[in-house]
């Protein structure tokens, strides 16, 4: 069993490609998403034109109802602080939401599944699986 945390880019690629999550996740994988991913997907719903909004909302509902959502708790906050200090110390800036996802993964012992390896590569203690 692999403990995975799905990144927003992975989910957006899955939605755009019409790929069901069951097609890319093994039955014995323990899969979750970070709470910030709900916010990122919701922005996509709210900014979509009328034609796409309903489909995006249905996808968001499916993700929210089908996967556990890991909240931003004190353990995640501690790791987030560690990662913020790391990227500032070494001058390797990352997206704010990507760092929250990375912190959530590391704090909960999960590997990040992403379509954007560069967002997470080189962060200490963060394992990355690229999926395209």
Secondary structure, DSSP 8 states (H G I E B T S, - for coil): --EEEE-HHHHHHHHHHT--GGGTS-TT-EEEEEHHHHHHHHHHHHHS-HHHHHHHHHHHHHHHHHSEEE---HHHHHHHHHHHHHHHHHT----HHHHHHHHHHHHTT-EEEES-GGGTTT-TT--EEE--
